[in-house]
Amino acid sequence: MQSKRGRPRNVETQKSILTASYDLLLEHGFGAVTVEKIAERAKVSKATIYKWWPNKAAVVMDGFLSASIARLPVPDTGSVLDDILIHATNLVRFLTSREGKIITELIGEGQLDSGLSEAYRTRYFHPRRLEARLLMERGIKRGELKKNLDIELSIDLIYGPIFYRLLVTGDPLDDSYVQQLVMNAFEGIRLD
């Protein structure tokens, strides 16, 4: 939620805009949300929104993230296996919740809207990926994972199947699946 334009954001106005965009997203879906509707609901001008966000996709993603960030804390249990298991489980629980299902819609809409796909990649997926990277780097430092571990590939190995089920197969995503997925992945990346 960085702004490079205009004056610093008024916190209350920003909160009002983010809440309005999130509520409209939940009520009507991304396609029906407009900057005009966000401005009307937040009781601000469209110019105020465009002063702080480059497009509808950016403000909607920031509204979504503002509402959902508390549901995805980054664990630090002292065990990389436990941390990744908690992180991946929390992600799956969120993705399968009413609010989390919006991600599926946003990914679908993003296939036709490059601004939206850029917004969800930079504002949602890259931060989640950085969290997973941090967890694995801690595991390497503590001697729990192989020193020469390809972290990016390992993240794909663990988190990729979650999105494959979410977006392609529609197979169940639950705690049991995450447990099995993480345990199997760790067979290859854990230090023996």
N, C-alpha and C positions, 0 to 999 in steps of 0.2 A: 504494500500500500504506500508506495512512494509517490510523491508529487514533485514535479520539476517545474510546475507552472504556478504563476501568481503568488498571492499572499499565503502565509501559513494557514492551514485548515483550522476552522473553528471546530472544536471537538464535538460539541452538541449538534452542529449542523452536519458534520461528517457522520456521526452516529445515526442521525435521522435519515440520511440518504442511504446508508448501508442497510439499515433496518427496512426501509421502504423497498429497496431492490430485492432483498432476501424474501420479504413477505410476498411480493409480486411474483417472484420466481416460484415459490411454493404454491401459490394460488393458481397461476396461469401457465407456467412453463416458460422457458427462455424465449421461445419464438414470439410470445404475446407481450413480453416486457418491452417497454420503450423508455427512452430517456424522458419523454414527456410524462408518462405515467409515474415514473420514479419521482420526478420533480413535483408533480401534483400531490402525490402521497406524502412526500417529505416536506411539502410547503416551502420549496425553494425554486429558484429559476433554473432553467436548463443551462444557462450560462454558468451558474455556480457548479453544476455537475461537470460540465466540459472544462471548467477551469482546473479541476482536480483529476479528472479521468479522461483519457483520449477517446473513449467510445463506450457504448453500452456494455460490451463484453467485459471490459475492465472493471466497471463499477459493479456489475452483477457478480463477477467472480470475487471481488473484494467483499461484497455483502455476504456472499455464501461463506467465504473463509472466515470472516469476522464472527459469523454465527456458529461455525463448526469447529473452530480451532481448539476450543476447550475439550472437545471430545477425542482429540488425538494427542495426548501428552507424550513426551519422549521419556521413556523409562530409563532408570539407571539403578539396576538391582545389584550390580557387581558381577553379573554373569551375562555374557553376550548372548548365549542361547536363550536365557529367560527374557532378556531385553528384546530380542528380535521376535520371540514368540508373543510377547505382550504387544509390541508395536504392530505386528502383522494381524493379530487377533483384533485389536482395537480398530485397525483399518477395515477389516472385513465386517465387523459389527457396524461400523459407520456406513460403509458402502451398501449394506443390506437394509439400513434403516430408511424410513420415509425420506429424510433429508438427504441421505447419501445417494439415493437413487437418482437424485438430480445430476450427479456426476455422469451417469450413463446417458442421460438426455443431453448434457453439455458436450460429451464426446461425440455423440451422433450429430448434433447441430454443428459441431466444429469441423465436420467433414466438408461442410458447405460454406463455412464462415471462418476464414483464416484469422480474423481478429479474435474470435472466440477461441480457436485452437491455440493460438499464441498465449492468450490470457490463461487458459487452464493449464497449459504446460508450465508457464513461468510462475504463476501464482499458486497453483495447487500441486502439480506433480513434481516439479523441481525441488520445492521445499521438503516434500515427503521423502524424496530420494536422498536429499542431503541429510535428513535425520537418520535414515538407514545407514548411510555412509559413516556418519559419526559413531553409530553403535558398533559397526564393524571395525572401525579404526581403534576404538577403545578395546575391542576384543583382541586385536592384534597386539596392541601395547601391553595388555595383561597376559599375553602368551596363550590365549585361548584359541586363536585362529592362526593359520599358516602365515608366516611373515611375508611370503611372496604371493599372497592371495590377490586375485583379480577382483577387487571390490565391486566394480561396476557390473561385471559378469555375475557375481554372486547375488547382487541385488536383483538382477534380471531373473536369476534362477529361483529366487524365493518369491518375489512379488509378481513376476510375469504371469505365472499360472493363475493367480488370483484374478487378474484382469482378463485373462483368457476365458475363465469360467464366467465372469461377470458379463463380458461383452460378446462372447462367441457361442459357447456351448450351453450356457444357462444352467449348468449343473450346480448342485447345492454348494453354497459357501457357508460354512459354519465353523465353530471352534475345533471340532474334530478334524476337519479337512486341514485347517491351518496347522494344527499340531502335527499331523502326518507329513505335511509339506515341509515344514521347518525341520523336523527331525531327519527326514530323508536328505534334505539339502545339507544339513550339518554333517552328515556322514562324509561328505566330500570336502568340506571346507574347514572342519575342526582340526586342530593340531592333535596328532595321535599321542 
